[in-house]
Amino acid sequence: MLEKIADAIKLKDYKTAVRLLKPFLKSEPNNPWAKYYAARIYEETGKLESAQKLYRQVLPKTTSPQLIAKIRQGIARLQGIEENKRQQAISKAQTQPGGTESGVLIVEAISAELKKNAAQQFAKIMGIDPYLARLQLPSRGWRLYRTGSLGELQYYVSTLRQAEISSFCGSLVQLEDVEVFEVQYFLSVEGEAIARCQNQSGQIGTMAFNWSELTQIVRGRVPLFASVVVVDAKHQLQRKTQTQDYANICDLHLPSRNCILRLCDRNYNFKEGMVLEQNSDRLFSRQQETTRRSWQNLMTFIDNKFDRLSVWSDFTPFAETAFGFGEMLDRLDPCLNLKRRDKTPWDAAFQLYSGLVLLRSRDRASI
């Protein structure tokens, strides 16, 4: 009977194959060869998911080397079909405007109760092991998963969303187009705000804006390193680099102007313009306070004034996933003047994080 079923499949006579297979499966429901031929019929009639599922069910339950080889060949064929479909979809996406631009793919956090099922889908889409997929799905914040052409990444975003895995991609060209103004101090905050700023070219000027233009806030901190001399285990002097302190950063987003106002406690001039008074929601001129206290007061003022705005603060876990993409980070201007002795990826990672927050929110607002 099995030979007749195999012959019918070879002749592409699937009706006959099904007619012969049904009674055989009823009499021998656990016969691995019968299940293999059922999977072959699924495969040949275009029911690829059913074929894949059945092949994988049968594989661990058979000891026949011949059957194992045939099942593995079937799985390989299905994987080849999926890969061809993927490449065709990516090639089509790359022909769209901007499809060949460089970009980044971000996978967003997924709750613990959904992670098991999501990992199965993620593994299938990305062609990786399910266990590894579960480790790579973030529980908090964002994960920078890969870089590539924008067309390719948009394909993955579309496929992931169909699997209910939140993700998005960002264009490096669009990120580089975002203007960043580092605020030195505020000249006025009542009604129309006026800030003394420095642009990315080092030019200094004033910028007036309405507080209503702000849509969100991004906060983070980057480490400040120092070279120190320590005594090692052999009681010898050794020079090493270690974290000495942190620089606090607060970005105010003005998406309608495609720009970011960047506040940094290391560069903000608290002795000029308007300085926040302790235990107050107003500003006044030239208050003599420590930098830390002044920064805390400035942040309290912003929190009180914009208590309904979204605040993004999961920078550190994101940065740790971005460090594996050093070449891409090297391309970005960090737009942060910290007068470092040596370059560090932390600064560019914050620029990337804040820029992606702006692009993501702007794109979703336009939907």
C-alpha positions in Angstrom: 0.0 0.0 0.0 2.8 2.4 0.9 4.4 1.8 -2.5 1.1 2.6 -4.3 0.8 5.9 -2.3 4.4 6.8 -3.1 3.8 6.1 -6.8 0.7 8.2 -6.8 2.6 11.1 -5.3 5.4 10.7 -7.9 2.7 10.9 -10.7 1.2 14.0 -9.0 -2.0 12.0 -8.7 -2.8 13.4 -5.2 -6.5 12.5 -5.2 -5.5 8.8 -5.5 -2.7 9.2 -2.9 -5.2 10.7 -0.4 -7.8 8.0 -1.2 -5.2 5.3 -0.5 -3.7 7.0 2.5 -6.9 7.7 4.5 -7.8 4.0 5.2 -4.1 3.1 5.8 -3.9 5.9 8.5 -7.0 4.6 10.2 -5.6 1.1 10.4 -2.1 2.2 11.3 -2.4 5.7 12.8 1.2 5.6 14.3 2.9 4.4 11.2 5.7 7.0 10.6 5.8 6.3 6.8 2.1 7.0 6.5 2.6 10.3 8.3 5.6 11.1 6.1 3.5 10.6 2.9 0.7 12.7 4.4 3.3 15.5 4.9 4.5 15.0 1.3 0.9 15.4 0.0 0.6 18.6 2.1 3.9 19.9 0.6 3.0 19.1 -3.0 -0.5 20.7 -2.7 0.9 23.9 -1.2 -0.1 23.4 2.4 3.4 24.2 3.5 2.8 25.0 7.2 0.9 21.7 7.7 3.7 19.8 5.9 6.4 21.5 8.1 4.4 20.7 11.3 3.9 17.0 10.4 7.5 16.5 9.3 8.8 17.8 12.6 6.3 15.7 14.5 7.4 12.5 12.8 11.2 13.1 12.8 11.9 12.5 16.6 9.6 9.4 16.6 11.3 7.4 13.9 14.4 5.3 14.0 14.6 4.4 10.3 17.7 6.0 8.7 16.1 6.0 5.3 12.9 7.8 6.6 14.9 10.3 8.7 16.9 11.3 5.6 13.7 11.7 3.6 12.1 13.9 6.3 15.1 16.1 6.6 15.1 16.5 2.8 11.5 17.6 3.1 12.2 20.1 5.8 15.1 21.5 3.8 12.9 21.9 0.7 10.3 23.8 2.8 13.1 26.0 4.2 14.3 26.7 0.7 10.8 27.7 -0.4 10.5 30.0 2.6 13.9 31.6 1.9 13.0 32.2 -1.7 9.8 33.9 -0.7 11.6 36.0 1.8 14.3 37.1 -0.7 11.6 38.0 -3.3 9.7 40.1 -0.8 12.9 41.8 0.4 14.0 42.5 -3.2 10.6 44.0 -3.9 10.8 46.2 -0.8 14.2 47.4 -1.8 12.9 48.8 -5.0 10.6 51.2 -3.1 11.8 54.8 -2.5 14.5 54.7 0.2 14.5 50.9 0.2 18.3 50.7 -0.2 19.1 53.2 2.6 20.8 52.0 5.7 18.6 51.4 8.7 18.2 49.7 12.1 15.7 47.1 13.2 14.3 47.6 16.8 12.4 44.9 18.6 10.3 46.2 21.5 9.6 44.7 24.9 7.3 41.8 25.2 5.6 40.6 28.4 6.7 37.4 30.1 3.4 35.6 29.6 3.6 36.1 25.8 7.3 35.4 25.3 7.1 31.7 24.8 4.7 31.9 21.8 6.4 35.0 20.5 9.8 33.2 20.6 8.5 30.5 18.4 7.3 33.0 15.8 10.5 35.1 16.1 12.6 32.0 15.6 10.7 31.1 12.5 10.9 34.6 11.0 14.6 35.1 11.8 15.7 31.6 11.1 17.2 31.0 14.5 16.8 28.5 17.4 13.7 29.0 19.5 15.7 29.0 22.7 18.0 31.7 21.4 15.0 33.6 20.1 13.5 33.7 23.6 16.8 35.1 25.0 16.8 37.8 22.3 13.3 39.1 22.9 13.6 42.0 25.3 11.5 42.1 28.5 12.2 45.8 29.1 12.8 48.6 26.6 14.2 48.0 23.1 16.7 45.7 21.5 18.7 46.8 18.5 18.5 43.5 16.6 20.1 44.1 13.3 21.2 46.7 10.6 20.7 46.5 6.9 18.8 48.1 4.0 15.6 49.8 4.9 13.6 47.7 2.5 14.8 44.5 4.1 14.1 45.8 7.6 10.6 47.0 6.7 9.9 43.5 5.4 10.9 42.1 8.8 8.8 44.7 10.7 5.8 43.8 8.6 6.3 40.1 9.2 6.9 40.5 13.0 3.8 42.7 13.4 1.7 39.9 11.7 3.1 37.7 14.5 2.1 40.3 17.1 5.7 41.1 17.9 6.1 44.9 18.3 9.0 46.3 16.2 10.0 49.2 14.0 12.8 50.3 11.8 14.6 53.6 11.5 16.5 55.2 8.6 20.0 56.4 9.4 19.6 59.1 6.8 16.5 60.4 8.7 18.3 60.1 12.0 21.2 62.2 10.7 18.7 64.8 9.4 17.4 65.4 13.0 18.9 68.7 14.3 20.3 68.7 17.9 20.7 72.0 19.8 22.5 71.8 23.1 20.9 74.2 25.5 23.4 76.3 27.4 20.7 78.1 29.5 17.2 79.5 29.3 16.8 83.2 28.8 13.0 83.0 29.3 10.5 80.3 30.2 7.3 82.3 30.6 4.9 82.1 27.6 7.3 81.7 24.7 10.5 80.0 25.8 13.9 81.3 24.7 17.0 79.2 24.9 20.7 79.9 24.3 21.9 77.0 22.2 24.8 75.6 20.3 24.2 73.6 17.1 26.1 70.7 15.8 28.5 73.0 14.0 29.4 74.8 17.2 27.5 77.9 16.3 25.8 79.7 19.2 22.5 81.5 19.0 19.0 81.8 20.5 16.0 79.7 19.8 12.4 80.6 20.6 9.7 78.0 20.8 6.3 77.4 22.5 6.3 74.8 25.2 3.2 73.2 23.5 5.6 72.1 20.7 7.2 69.6 23.0 5.8 66.1 22.7 8.1 63.9 24.7 11.2 63.7 26.9 14.1 61.3 26.7 16.4 60.8 29.7 19.6 58.9 30.2 23.1 59.0 31.5 26.4 58.2 30.0 29.5 57.1 32.0 32.5 59.4 32.4 35.8 57.5 32.5 39.1 58.2 34.1 42.5 56.6 33.9 43.7 55.5 37.3 46.6 53.6 38.7 45.8 50.4 40.7 47.8 47.6 42.4 47.2 44.3 40.7 47.4 40.8 42.3 51.1 40.7 41.8 51.5 44.0 43.7 52.5 45.8 40.6 51.2 49.2 39.5 48.8 49.0 36.6 46.9 51.7 34.7 43.3 51.1 33.9 40.2 52.9 32.8 37.2 52.9 35.1 33.9 54.8 35.5 34.4 57.9 37.5 31.0 59.5 37.3 28.0 59.9 35.0 26.7 62.8 32.8 22.9 63.2 32.9 21.1 64.1 29.7 17.6 65.2 29.1 16.3 65.6 25.5 13.2 67.7 24.7 11.6 66.7 21.4 10.1 69.2 19.0 9.1 66.8 16.1 7.3 69.6 14.1 10.7 71.2 13.7 12.5 67.8 13.4 14.8 68.9 16.2 15.9 68.0 19.7 16.8 70.4 22.5 19.5 68.7 24.6 20.2 69.5 28.2 23.3 68.0 29.9 24.3 68.7 33.5 28.0 68.9 32.4 27.4 71.7 29.9 24.3 73.6 31.1 25.4 77.0 32.5 23.5 77.3 35.8 25.1 80.7 36.5 23.6 82.3 33.4 20.0 83.0 32.3 17.2 81.4 34.4 18.0 78.9 37.1 15.5 76.9 39.0 14.8 77.8 42.6 14.7 75.0 45.1 11.2 73.9 46.1 9.6 76.1 43.5 8.0 75.7 40.1 9.3 79.0 38.8 12.7 80.1 37.6 14.9 83.0 38.7 18.3 84.5 37.7 21.7 83.5 38.9 20.9 81.3 41.9 24.2 80.0 43.5 23.7 76.3 43.9 25.7 73.2 43.3 25.5 71.6 39.8 23.8 68.5 41.2 21.2 70.5 43.1 20.6 72.8 40.2 20.1 69.9 37.8 17.6 68.2 40.1 15.7 71.5 40.4 15.7 71.9 36.6 14.4 68.4 36.1 11.7 68.9 38.7 10.6 72.1 36.9 10.4 70.1 33.6 8.5 67.2 35.4 6.0 69.7 36.9 5.5 71.6 33.6 5.2 68.5 31.4 3.6 65.9 33.7 1.5 64.5 30.9 4.2 64.0 28.4 5.8 60.6 27.7 9.2 60.2 29.3 11.6 57.6 27.8 14.2 56.4 30.2 15.2 52.9 29.2 18.4 54.0 27.5 21.0 51.8 29.3 19.5 48.4 28.3 19.1 49.7 24.8 22.7 50.9 24.7 24.0 47.5 25.7 22.3 45.9 22.7 23.7 48.7 20.4 27.4 48.2 21.3 27.6 45.2 19.0 27.0 47.5 16.0 30.2 49.6 16.4 30.5 50.5 12.7 27.0 51.9 12.6 27.6 53.9 15.8 30.8 55.3 14.4 28.8 56.8 11.6 26.6 58.8 14.0 27.5 62.3 15.3 26.9 62.0 19.1 26.0 65.7 19.3 27.3 65.7 22.9 30.3 67.8 23.9 31.8 66.0 26.9 35.5 66.7 26.1 36.5 63.1 26.4 40.1 61.9 26.0 39.0 58.8 24.2 35.9 58.1 22.1 33.2 55.9 23.6 30.1 54.3 22.0 27.9 55.5 24.8 27.5 59.0 23.4 26.5 57.8 19.9 24.2 55.2 21.5 22.3 57.9 23.3 22.0 60.0 20.1 20.7 56.9 18.3 18.2 56.1 21.1 16.8 59.6 21.3 16.6 60.0 17.6 14.7 56.7 17.2 12.2 57.8 19.9 11.6 60.9 17.8 11.2 59.1 14.5 9.0 56.3 16.0 6.6 58.7 17.6 6.5 61.0 14.6 5.8 58.1 12.2 3.0 56.7 14.4 1.4 60.1 14.8 1.1 60.3 11.1 -0.7 56.9 10.7 
